[in-house]
Amino acid sequence: MIEEIRKELYGLRDEEYAGFQAKLIPTYDKERVIGVRTPMLRKYAKELVKRDDIRDFLTDLPHGFFDENQLHAFVVSEIKDYEKCMEETERFLPYVDNWATCDQMSPKVFKKHKAELIQKIREWISSGRTYTVRFGTGMLMQHFLDEDFDISYPALVAAISSDEYYVNMMKAWYFATALAKQYDEVIPFIEEKKLDTWTHNKAIQKSVESFRISGEKKEYLKSLKVKRA
């Protein structure tokens, strides 16, 4: 099955797109980017998830190509059984090695199992692995900023201590989104400077760029930026 999938991916290759995509993922060797466009990968994943032998691909880790990681993320996202989906998510997370694969893995079934999911999110955020932490933060942002919001969740993100750019960028993205959805609850984290300076300022920047935050609030947020020495 592995050879079949790789052959299919090369058949869908767009060399110009491969070059473009490689530039977006500076942590990746460009020779490991085949260049399959995302809509094609999603479509292929929906076909593969129905096959009985898909486990052969899901357990063949680590993958050799970025596009295989992307395909893997999309297959996992299509698994409808929560327990099976979580098993495959946990299996794959230690091998996720770039921001794109991390951010595009979004299992649909998670939204129906939030009580179980929040426990896993806590584990992922405390794992210390760059893209596992980023994934956990992303899932917290996606599933717990609306009716299931709790003030302990932004506190959980604020407590993440990391020198990793891709972790801190997700922290900033989380707080910018949280300000758009739960402004009154979340603004104290900015006012009281509970984030490191870089993340604090980046969260404000992303909030100011958002269409979901009013002009008045944007001006106030600008006033809270921390000037570097």
Sequence and secondary structure as in RCSB ss.txt:
>XXXX:A:sequence
MIEEIRKELYGLRDEEYAGFQAKLIPTYDKERVIGVRTPMLRKYAKELVKRDDIRDFLTDLPHGFFDENQLHAFV
VSEIKDYEKCMEETERFLPYVDNWATCDQMSPKVFKKHKAELIQKIREWISSGRTYTVRFGTGMLMQHFLDEDFD
ISYPALVAAISSDEYYVNMMKAWYFATALAKQYDEVIPFIEEKKLDTWTHNKAIQKSVESFRISGEKKEYLKSLK
VKRA
>XXXX:A:secstr
 HHHHHHHHHHT  HHHHHHHHHH TTS GGG     HHHHHHHHHHHTT TTHHHHHTS S SSHHHHHHHHHH
HHH   HHHHHHHHHHHGGG  SHHHHHH   GGGGG HHHHHHHHHHHHTS  HHHHHHHHHHHHHHSSSTT  
THHHHHHHT     HHHHHHHHHHHHHHHHHSHHHHHHHHHTT S HHHHHHHHHHHHT TTS HHHHHHHHHT 
    
